[in-house]
Amino acid sequence: MSLPVIMSLSPRGGGNSDQAADFFARCLHGESHVLRLRDHHVEPCTGCGACAADGVCRMSGEDEAEELFERLDRASGLVLTAPVYFYHLPSPAKAWIDRAQCRYMARQGGRAAGTLRPAYVVLLAGRTRGEKLFDGILPTLRYFLDALDFRLEGTALLRGIDEAGDFSASREALQAVRELAGRSGW
Ligand SMILES: Cc1cc2nc3c(=O)[nH]c(=O)nc-3n(C[C@H](O)[C@H](O)[C@H](O)COP(=O)(O)O)c2cc1C
């Protein structure tokens, strides 16, 4: 059975993104798979360009980037939770996203888009202010999700969540994620 995948992209174990991922899963009526990106070995894209020829990454099999994409291929939907680092995603998350270039190139080379599945994003930022706090991350995630046949259906953009545990202690943050999970209907 195809289940939604809920994935924390934070390098910090037990931090706010992990808590948000676990809480999202608890809010659902049905089952889901919860993953942590940091539990997986992912090398950065070297820009070798080989995937331009056939849409295949030469590093697939040497690490777990492609295996993770394949898990997402089998998912009925996707939730990504991540902290803001210097107005963008943490570098391990961006490294994994860059590895989806082979999926993008396959699409350019004629691979038909699959059926679009829903995706939700929860971003957590320590700062309470800053108009553009999430502006770096959101376009990146939209294009990444598109390359993997997901459509971004909703976001929770949470500010003032800094120390590990701030998420679980914030009624507003919990409510925002509960609402997002409710919208998924999963
Ligand atoms: C390297 C680093 C960079 C950060 N950059 C920002 C930033 O640009 N804006 C912000 O609001 N918070 C920033 N933060 C704070 C984190 O977004 C915040 O602590 C978040 O709750 C961490 O989530 P986590 O526990 O899931 O890792 C940064 C934290 C670190 C460690």
The ligand as a Tripos MOL2 file, in Angstrom:
@<TRIPOS>MOLECULE
LIG
   31    33     1     0     0
SMALL
NO_CHARGES

@<TRIPOS>ATOM
      1 C1         23.7550   27.2570   10.8830 C.3       1 LIG1
      2 C2         22.4500   27.8580   11.3100 C.ar      1 LIG1
      3 C3         21.9040   28.8820   10.5580 C.ar      1 LIG1
      4 C4         20.6760   29.4460   10.9310 C.ar      1 LIG1
      5 N1         20.1590   30.4610   10.1650 N.ar      1 LIG1
      6 C5         18.9630   30.9890   10.4960 C.ar      1 LIG1
      7 C6         18.4030   32.0330    9.6890 C.ar      1 LIG1
      8 O1         18.9400   32.4690    8.6880 O.2       1 LIG1
      9 N2         17.1940   32.5430   10.0720 N.ar      1 LIG1
     10 C7         16.5360   32.0790   11.1770 C.ar      1 LIG1
     11 O2         15.4420   32.5560   11.4640 O.2       1 LIG1
     12 N3         17.0370   31.0710   11.9460 N.ar      1 LIG1
     13 C8         18.2380   30.5290   11.6260 C.ar      1 LIG1
     14 N4         18.7610   29.5040   12.3840 N.ar      1 LIG1
     15 C9         17.9610   28.9610   13.5060 C.3       1 LIG1
     16 C10        17.2000   27.6880   13.1060 C.3       1 LIG1
     17 O3         16.3730   27.9190   12.0030 O.3       1 LIG1
     18 C11        16.3240   27.2290   14.2970 C.3       1 LIG1
     19 O4         17.1360   26.9810   15.4240 O.3       1 LIG1
     20 C12        15.4890   25.9980   13.9810 C.3       1 LIG1
     21 O5         14.4990   25.8360   14.9590 O.3       1 LIG1
     22 C13        16.3390   24.7290   13.9340 C.3       1 LIG1
     23 O6         15.5150   23.6390   13.6180 O.3       1 LIG1
     24 P1         15.9520   22.1160   13.9570 P.3       1 LIG1
     25 O7         15.8850   21.9940   15.4520 O.co2     1 LIG1
     26 O8         14.9810   21.2920   13.2470 O.co2     1 LIG1
     27 O9         17.3300   21.9460   13.4080 O.co2     1 LIG1
     28 C14        19.9920   28.9600   12.0620 C.ar      1 LIG1
     29 C15        20.5550   27.9020   12.8200 C.ar      1 LIG1
     30 C16        21.7630   27.3650   12.4590 C.ar      1 LIG1
     31 C17        22.3530   26.2300   13.2720 C.3       1 LIG1
@<TRIPOS>BOND
     1     1     2 1
     2     2     3 ar
     3     2    30 ar
     4     3     4 ar
     5     4     5 ar
     6     4    28 ar
     7     5     6 ar
     8     6     7 ar
     9     6    13 1
    10     7     8 2
    11     7     9 ar
    12     9    10 ar
    13    10    11 2
    14    10    12 ar
    15    12    13 ar
    16    13    14 ar
    17    14    15 1
    18    14    28 ar
    19    15    16 1
    20    16    17 1
    21    16    18 1
    22    18    19 1
    23    18    20 1
    24    20    21 1
    25    20    22 1
    26    22    23 1
    27    23    24 1
    28    24    25 2
    29    24    26 1
    30    24    27 1
    31    28    29 ar
    32    29    30 ar
    33    30    31 1
@<TRIPOS>SUBSTRUCTURE
     1 LIG1         1 GROUP 0 **** ****
